[in-house]
Amino acid sequence: MQDPSDSMEIAEPEENRQISTADSPVADDPIPDPDIDSATASTVLAEVLPGVAFVFGDVPAELKSDLIDFGIVPAADRRQITAVLASIGSTATVAGNLGNAFAGVQGLYKISDATRALLNAGGTLAVKDGANLGAVFANGKIVGQARLIPLTAVNKARTSASVGPALAMVALQMQLSEVTGLVRTNVALTSQVLTSIRNEQWAELTGLVATVDRAVDQARQVGSVPTSLWDSVAGSEAALRKQLDLYRRNVRGHVGQIDRPDTRQRREYLQANAEAILFDANALLSSVKAWTGYQALRAGKARAAGREDADEARLVDVIARDTRTELDSALAETTSLVDALTRELRIVAELPGRDTLSQSLTGKRRDSKAARETSARLLEALEPLADVLHPPAPPLEAPEVVCAPTSLDLEPYLRILRWFLEDGETVRVLGFPDQLDALGPISAILGGAKEKLAAARDKDRAAAKTLVAVTDRRIITAKANAFLEQGEIRQGIPIDRVRYVRAATAQDRTARLAIDLITRDENIRWLFHADIDRTQVDALAAVLAESMTIPDVERDELQRRRHTPIETGKKGGSTGTRSTEPTGSEATTSDAE
């Protein structure tokens, strides 16, 4: 299933783009626009559920592939919903009387997030006859005009109509279409990897899927769920539930392993279990598809009985709600799992010298070329599904502040760093210093000596030892070589743990620039090569300084120590000497004495 947002959107006319939210006309208070001829809008989208619309009128050829078939929605339900929509001015303008309106229904459409944002903003589109008028774009070109009747207007028209169960059937069809599209996107994995393992399990699952698919297709053809059709699948619920529970447990087990904080252990798990992860993710999607189809058939049977039994009609709503919950949960778990594996494969693609993951897939640790080719094939097959579940972020560009030697190529670092960022996370600074060890008591005493040693070691070295990436959420550090060769990061420090930042000059004859970073848990010193622009280093310090803060709880804890009871020393005969009562490890040492 293609996301319509990729190819279709409704844009406001040029003359209305500057209307503010406060002054914009909204669907509740339509204001005719004499410059727009309603007859030119031959397509109407009537939003019947949040993000789901009925499509009326002529649909441009470029957009027909985005339409979703009514599938298991009974013809009687489509008539009932259409009767409500036909009472709204814009629908009647395009479709004419009720009979023409029903004949003019083209299918279902998933409204994009961009269009939804425009509607929620308060009516930045032109409004006429209770609908938002705009141009329909496909591949950057205007292919027609459309009126979008928002959900608020539809709700007003259906207040006196009992169309809840009919809309529940529409919701179930959209759920079935959604998961069917994902399984179709993932079909390449079946031929490349999955058929070689767990053949018996796969055969059992695919048999159930085929049975439900066939029943759904027959229900679509006849426009209802006859008793004989329902009887052919009614006994499959236990087997379907078994498959769904099995693969949900498997996927949850994988997610639990990759959610561990230890980066190395997480990576080793992905390397050792890549094939099983691919199988279980695909099997879960297939089992969810079969379960959703079964529940849609069950709802269709209840819908037919509900015309005479109110309890059966209410059951349709319950089935739609529960199925949506099951689907959302399964998709969230699958997305988390596929994200982790896809990121690992993408990092492998950026690290031509690192092939441990792909070697684990081929079992040929000596055949690096074959291993990399296998990894590339897996990524090629997995990426379409991964991109649908979680669209990737665009390639990274170098931020304005870069503290790096002039000879350093940033591109390899940016390509890898891209896959470590969270959704919406922005890189503000890149730095390539030498990082001394955390300044514990001994480090503080020997700090000058360490700086001199670091300067001597790196006198003629072009590559930096440490990568520092400061984002709007955290400070990522890594050993530069390990990052490029193995895609490993050392740590990620949330910016709310920054306590103090100081820009200084190293106490050695090179007089290198330095930044001291004090966090909640450690002290860090970064030394920068002499050829790095001082203004860039100062800018890095300034960005870090924006986050300097001491939480009240930490300040209160420090102040409480001031009032620790003080008692006169009783040893050594020094009656005039006072000492603070030992705590923690000091107390243990004192007691031992």
C-alpha positions in Angstrom: 0.0 0.0 0.0 1.4 3.3 -1.0 1.2 6.2 1.4 -0.9 8.8 -0.3 1.2 11.6 1.2 4.0 10.6 -1.2 1.9 11.6 -4.2 -1.1 13.6 -3.3 -1.8 16.6 -1.2 -4.3 19.4 -1.1 -2.7 22.9 -1.3 -4.3 26.1 -0.5 -4.6 28.6 -3.4 -1.9 31.2 -3.7 -4.1 34.1 -2.6 -5.1 32.4 0.6 -1.7 31.2 1.8 -1.1 34.4 3.9 -4.4 34.1 5.8 -3.7 33.8 9.5 -5.3 31.1 11.7 -7.2 33.6 13.7 -8.8 35.3 10.6 -9.2 32.2 8.5 -12.7 31.1 7.5 -13.5 27.7 8.8 -16.0 25.0 7.7 -18.4 26.0 10.5 -18.7 29.5 9.0 -18.3 29.2 5.2 -17.5 32.3 3.2 -18.1 32.0 -0.5 -15.1 32.8 -2.7 -16.2 34.4 -5.9 -12.8 33.7 -7.6 -13.3 29.9 -7.3 -15.9 28.1 -9.5 -17.2 25.1 -7.6 -17.9 23.4 -10.9 -14.1 23.1 -11.5 -13.7 20.9 -8.4 -14.6 17.5 -9.8 -13.3 15.5 -6.9 -14.6 15.5 -3.4 -13.0 13.9 -0.3 -15.4 13.5 2.5 -13.7 12.7 5.8 -15.8 10.0 7.5 -13.3 9.0 10.2 -10.1 10.7 11.4 -7.7 10.5 8.4 -10.1 8.4 6.3 -12.2 9.8 3.4 -14.8 8.7 0.9 -13.8 9.8 -2.6 -16.5 11.1 -5.0 -16.4 12.3 -8.6 -13.7 12.1 -11.2 -10.3 11.0 -9.9 -7.2 12.0 -11.9 -5.5 9.0 -13.4 -2.3 9.8 -11.6 -4.1 9.3 -8.2 -6.2 6.2 -8.9 -3.4 3.9 -7.6 -3.8 5.6 -4.2 -7.5 4.7 -3.8 -8.3 1.9 -1.4 -11.0 -0.6 -2.4 -14.1 -0.8 -0.1 -13.3 -4.4 0.4 -15.4 -6.0 3.1 -17.6 -2.9 3.7 -21.1 -4.1 2.8 -22.9 -2.4 0.0 -25.8 -1.5 2.4 -23.3 0.3 4.7 -21.8 2.2 1.8 -25.4 3.3 0.8 -26.1 4.4 4.4 -22.9 6.5 4.7 -23.4 8.0 1.2 -26.9 9.1 2.1 -25.5 11.2 4.9 -22.7 12.6 2.7 -25.1 13.5 -0.1 -26.9 15.9 2.2 -23.7 18.1 2.4 -23.7 20.8 -0.2 -20.3 20.1 -1.9 -21.0 16.4 -2.3 -24.3 17.1 -3.9 -22.8 19.7 -6.2 -20.5 17.0 -7.7 -22.6 13.9 -7.4 -26.1 15.2 -7.9 -29.0 13.2 -6.3 -28.6 10.2 -4.0 -28.5 7.6 -6.7 -25.8 9.5 -8.5 -23.9 10.0 -5.3 -23.7 6.3 -4.6 -22.6 5.6 -8.1 -20.0 8.3 -7.9 -18.2 6.8 -4.9 -14.8 5.8 -6.1 -13.2 4.3 -3.0 -11.5 5.2 0.3 -8.5 7.5 0.7 -6.1 8.0 3.6 -5.6 11.7 4.2 -2.0 12.7 4.6 -0.5 14.2 7.7 0.2 17.4 5.7 -3.4 17.9 4.8 -4.5 17.0 8.4 -2.2 19.7 9.7 -3.8 22.3 7.4 -7.2 21.4 8.6 -6.2 21.4 12.3 -4.7 24.9 11.8 -8.1 26.4 11.5 -9.0 26.6 7.8 -6.0 27.9 5.9 -7.6 26.5 2.8 -10.3 28.4 0.8 -13.7 27.5 2.1 -16.9 27.2 0.0 -20.1 25.3 0.7 -18.7 23.8 3.9 -15.7 22.3 2.2 -12.0 23.3 1.9 -11.1 23.9 -1.7 -7.6 23.4 -3.1 -5.4 22.0 -5.9 -4.5 18.3 -6.1 -0.8 17.8 -6.7 0.8 14.6 -8.1 4.6 14.5 -8.6 4.8 18.3 -8.2 2.1 19.0 -10.9 -1.5 20.2 -10.5 -3.7 17.4 -11.8 -7.1 18.7 -10.6 -9.0 20.5 -7.9 -10.7 18.9 -5.0 -13.0 19.8 -2.1 -12.2 18.3 1.2 -15.2 18.1 3.6 -13.7 17.9 7.1 -14.8 15.5 9.7 -16.6 18.2 11.7 -19.0 18.9 8.8 -19.7 15.2 8.3 -20.3 14.7 12.0 -22.9 17.5 12.0 -24.7 15.9 9.0 -24.8 12.4 10.7 -25.9 13.4 14.2 -29.4 11.9 13.6 -28.2 8.9 11.6 -27.2 5.6 13.1 -24.1 5.0 11.0 -21.7 4.0 13.8 -21.5 0.3 12.9 -21.2 1.1 9.2 -18.2 3.4 9.9 -16.7 0.6 12.1 -16.7 -1.6 9.0 -14.9 1.2 7.1 -12.3 1.4 10.0 -11.8 -2.4 9.8 -11.2 -2.2 6.0 -8.6 0.5 6.5 -6.9 -1.6 9.1 -6.9 -4.6 6.8 -5.6 -2.5 3.9 -2.8 -1.1 6.1 -1.4 -4.4 7.3 -1.9 -6.0 3.8 0.2 -3.3 2.3 3.0 -3.9 4.8 3.0 -7.6 4.2 3.1 -6.9 0.4 6.1 -4.6 0.9 7.9 -7.3 2.8 7.3 -10.1 0.3 10.9 -9.9 -1.0 12.2 -11.2 2.3 10.2 -14.5 1.9 12.0 -15.6 -1.2 15.5 -14.4 0.0 15.7 -15.6 3.5 12.6 -17.0 5.2 11.8 -20.1 3.2 15.1 -21.7 4.2 14.3 -21.8 7.9 11.4 -22.8 10.0 9.6 -24.3 7.0 7.0 -26.1 8.9 6.0 -23.0 11.0 5.9 -20.9 7.8 3.8 -23.4 6.0 1.2 -23.5 8.9 1.0 -19.7 9.0 0.8 -19.2 5.2 -1.9 -21.8 5.0 -4.0 -19.8 7.5 -3.3 -16.5 5.8 -4.4 -18.0 2.4 -7.6 -19.3 3.9 -8.5 -15.9 5.4 -7.4 -14.0 2.3 -9.7 -16.2 0.1 -12.7 -15.6 2.4 -12.1 -11.8 2.5 -11.9 -11.7 -1.3 -15.1 -13.7 -1.7 -16.8 -11.4 0.9 -15.7 -8.4 -1.2 -17.1 -9.8 -4.4 -20.6 -10.5 -2.9 -20.6 -7.4 -0.8 -21.4 -9.2 2.5 -20.4 -12.2 4.7 -22.9 -15.0 4.0 -23.4 -17.7 6.6 -21.7 -20.4 4.5 -18.7 -18.1 3.9 -18.4 -17.4 7.6 -18.7 -21.1 8.5 -15.6 -21.8 6.3 -13.3 -19.7 8.6 -15.2 -19.6 11.9 -13.2 -22.5 13.4 -9.8 -20.9 12.7 -9.9 -18.4 15.6 -7.8 -20.6 18.0 -5.2 -21.4 15.4 -4.9 -17.7 14.4 -4.6 -16.6 18.0 -1.9 -19.2 18.5 0.1 -17.9 15.6 -0.4 -14.2 16.6 0.6 -14.9 20.3 3.7 -17.0 19.2 5.2 -14.3 17.0 4.3 -11.5 19.3 6.2 -13.3 22.1 9.1 -13.9 19.7 9.2 -10.3 18.6 8.9 -9.0 22.2 11.8 -11.3 23.2 14.0 -9.7 20.4 12.9 -6.2 21.4 13.8 -6.9 25.1 17.3 -8.0 24.0 18.0 -5.1 21.8 16.7 -2.6 24.3 19.5 -3.4 26.7 21.8 -0.4 27.5 25.0 -2.3 26.7 25.8 -1.4 23.1 28.2 -4.3 22.5 25.8 -6.9 23.8 22.9 -5.4 21.7 25.1 -5.6 18.6 26.2 -9.1 19.2 22.6 -10.2 19.6 21.7 -8.6 16.3 24.6 -10.3 14.6 23.8 -13.7 16.0 20.0 -13.6 15.5 19.6 -11.6 12.3 17.8 -14.5 10.4 15.5 -15.2 13.3 14.6 -11.5 13.6 13.8 -11.2 9.9 11.6 -14.3 10.1 9.7 -13.3 13.3 9.1 -9.8 12.1 7.7 -11.0 8.8 5.7 -13.8 10.5 4.2 -11.3 12.9 3.0 -9.0 10.1 1.5 -12.0 8.3 -0.3 -13.3 11.4 -1.6 -9.8 12.2 -2.9 -9.6 8.6 -4.7 -12.9 8.9 -6.1 -12.0 12.4 -7.3 -8.6 11.1 -9.0 -10.3 8.1 -10.7 -12.8 10.3 -12.0 -10.1 12.6 -13.2 -8.1 9.6 -15.2 -11.2 8.5 -16.5 -11.6 12.0 -17.6 -8.0 12.1 -19.3 -8.4 8.7 -21.3 -11.3 10.0 -22.3 -9.3 13.1 -23.1 -6.3 10.9 -25.6 -8.3 8.9 -27.3 -9.7 12.1 -27.1 -6.2 13.6 -29.8 -4.9 11.3 -32.3 -6.7 13.5 -30.3 -7.1 16.7 -28.9 -4.0 18.5 -26.4 -6.0 20.5 -24.8 -7.4 17.3 -24.6 -3.9 15.9 -22.7 -2.8 19.0 -20.4 -5.8 18.7 -19.1 -4.4 15.4 -17.8 -1.3 17.2 -16.1 -3.5 19.8 -14.5 -5.6 17.2 -13.2 -2.6 15.3 -11.8 -1.0 18.5 -10.1 -4.2 19.8 -8.6 -5.0 16.4 -7.2 -1.5 16.1 -5.5 -2.0 19.5 -4.0 -5.3 18.5 -2.8 -3.8 15.2 -1.2 -0.7 16.7 0.6 -2.8 19.4 2.0 -5.3 16.8 3.1 -2.6 14.4 4.9 -0.7 17.2 6.8 -3.8 18.2 7.7 -4.7 14.6 8.8 -1.1 13.9 11.2 -1.2 16.9 12.7 -4.5 15.8 13.0 -3.6 12.1 14.5 -0.2 13.0 17.3 -1.8 15.0 18.2 -4.4 12.4 17.9 -1.9 9.5 20.1 0.5 11.3 22.7 -2.1 11.9 22.7 -3.2 8.2 22.9 0.4 7.1 25.9 1.0 9.3 27.5 -2.2 7.8 26.9 -0.6 4.4 28.9 2.5 5.4 31.7 0.4 6.9 33.2 -1.7 4.1 35.8 -3.2 6.4 33.3 -4.4 8.9 31.4 -7.5 8.0 30.8 -9.5 11.2 27.0 -9.2 10.9 26.8 -10.3 7.3 29.3 -13.1 8.0 26.9 -14.4 10.6 24.2 -14.6 8.0 26.3 -16.5 5.5 28.3 -18.6 7.9 31.5 -17.8 5.8 33.7 -15.8 8.0 36.6 -16.1 5.5 34.5 -15.0 2.5 34.2 -11.2 3.2 33.0 -10.4 -0.3 30.1 -12.9 -0.1 29.2 -11.7 3.4 29.0 -8.1 2.3 26.9 -9.0 -0.7 24.5 -11.0 1.6 24.2 -8.0 3.9 23.5 -5.7 0.9 20.8 -8.0 -0.4 19.1 -8.2 3.0 19.2 -4.4 3.3 17.7 -4.0 -0.2 14.9 -6.4 0.7 14.3 -4.9 4.2 14.5 -1.2 3.4 11.1 -0.9 1.7 9.3 -2.2 4.8 11.5 -0.2 7.2 10.9 3.0 5.2 7.1 2.4 5.4 7.1 1.6 9.1 9.5 4.5 9.9 10.6 6.8 7.2 14.4 7.5 7.4 15.9 10.9 8.2 17.5 12.8 5.3 21.3 12.7 4.9 23.2 14.8 7.4 24.9 18.0 6.5 27.8 19.6 8.4 26.5 21.9 11.1 27.6 25.6 11.3 30.0 24.9 14.1 32.8 22.4 13.3 35.9 22.0 15.4 38.1 19.9 13.2 41.5 19.9 11.5 41.3 21.5 8.1 42.4 18.2 6.5 39.7 16.1 8.1 37.0 14.7 5.7 33.6 15.0 7.6 31.5 13.0 5.1 32.3 9.4 6.4 31.4 10.6 10.0 28.1 12.2 8.9 27.0 9.1 6.9 27.4 6.9 10.0 26.1 9.4 12.5 22.9 9.8 10.6 21.7 6.3 11.8 22.4 7.0 15.4 20.1 10.1 15.7 16.6 9.9 17.0 13.6 11.3 15.2 13.8 15.1 15.0 17.2 15.2 16.6 19.5 18.0 15.3 23.2 18.1 15.2 24.4 21.5 16.4 28.2 21.0 16.7 30.8 18.5 15.5 34.2 18.4 17.3 37.3 16.3 16.9 39.4 16.8 20.0 41.7 14.6 22.0 39.8 13.5 25.2 41.7 12.9 28.4 40.5 10.4 30.9 37.9 11.6 33.4 39.6 13.9 35.9 39.6 11.8 39.1 41.9 12.6 42.0 45.0 11.2 40.3 44.1 12.7 36.9 43.8 16.1 38.5 47.3 15.8 40.1 48.9 14.6 36.9 46.8 16.7 34.5 49.7 18.8 33.2 51.8 15.7 32.5 48.9 14.0 30.6 48.5 17.0 28.4 52.2 17.1 27.6 52.1 13.4 26.8 49.0 13.8 24.6 50.7 16.6 22.7 53.8 14.6 22.1 51.9 11.6 20.8 49.8 13.7 18.4 52.4 16.1 17.2 52.3 14.9 13.6 49.0 13.1 13.6 46.3 14.3 11.1 43.3 12.3 12.4 41.6 13.3 15.6 41.2 10.7 18.4 37.7 11.6 19.5 34.4 12.5 17.8 32.1 14.8 19.7 28.6 15.5 18.3 26.5 17.9 20.3 22.8 17.7 19.4 19.7 19.4 20.8 19.3 16.5 23.1 22.6 14.9 24.1 26.4 14.9 23.7 27.6 11.9 21.7 31.2 10.9 22.1 33.2 8.1 20.3 36.7 7.0 19.5 37.1 8.3 16.0 38.7 5.1 14.7 36.2 2.8 16.4 33.4 4.9 15.0 34.6 4.7 11.4 35.7 1.1 11.5 33.0 -0.4 13.7 30.2 2.2 14.1 30.6 2.2 17.9 29.9 5.2 20.2 31.5 5.6 23.6 28.6 7.4 25.4 25.6 9.7 25.0 25.3 12.3 27.7 21.8 14.0 28.0 22.3 17.8 27.8 20.4 18.2 31.1 23.3 16.6 32.9 25.7 19.4 32.0 26.7 21.3 35.1 29.6 23.5 34.1 31.6 24.4 31.0 35.0 26.1 30.9 37.1 27.2 27.9 40.8 27.2 28.7 44.3 26.9 27.4 46.2 23.7 27.9 49.2 24.0 30.3 51.8 22.9 27.8 54.1 24.5 25.4 51.7 23.9 22.5 49.1 26.1 24.3 46.3 24.1 22.7 42.7 25.2 23.3 40.8 23.1 25.8 37.2 22.7 27.0 36.4 21.3 30.5 33.0 19.7 30.7 31.6 18.9 34.1 28.5 16.7 34.0 26.4 15.2 36.8 28.6 12.1 36.8 32.1 12.9 35.4 34.6 15.5 34.4 35.9 15.6 30.8 38.7 17.6 29.2 38.9 18.0 25.4 42.1 19.3 23.8 41.9 20.7 20.3 44.7 20.8 17.7 46.4 24.1 17.1 45.1 24.5 13.5 41.4 24.5 14.7 39.8 27.9 14.6 39.5 29.3 18.1 36.1 30.9 17.3 34.7 27.4 16.5 36.0 26.1 19.8 34.5 29.0 21.6 31.2 28.4 19.8 31.2 24.7 21.0 31.7 25.9 24.5 28.9 28.4 24.1 26.5 25.8 22.8 27.3 23.5 25.8 27.0 26.5 28.2 23.4 26.9 27.2 22.6 23.7 29.1 24.5 24.6 32.3 22.2 24.1 35.3 22.2 22.6 38.8 18.9 21.0 39.6 17.4 21.9 43.0 17.7 18.4 44.3 21.4 18.3 43.7 21.9 21.8 45.2 19.9 20.8 48.3 22.0 17.7 48.7 25.2 19.7 48.6 23.8 22.2 51.1 22.7 19.5 53.5 26.3 18.3 53.7 27.2 21.6 55.2 25.1 20.8 58.3 26.6 17.3 58.8 27.2 16.9 62.6 30.8 17.7 63.6 32.3 16.1 66.6 35.6 16.6 68.3 38.3 14.2 67.3 39.0 11.6 70.0 42.2 10.1 68.7 45.8 11.2 68.6 45.4 13.6 71.5 44.5 16.6 69.3 41.6 18.0 71.3 41.4 21.1 69.3 41.1 19.4 65.9 37.6 18.8 64.2 36.9 16.5 61.3 33.8 15.8 59.2 32.1 12.5 60.1 33.1 10.1 57.4 30.5 8.8 55.0 30.4 6.0 52.3 33.7 4.3 51.6 35.5 6.7 54.1 33.2 5.5 56.8 34.1 1.9 56.0 37.8 2.6 56.1 37.5 4.4 59.4 35.5 1.5 61.0 38.1 -1.0 59.9 40.8 0.9 61.7 
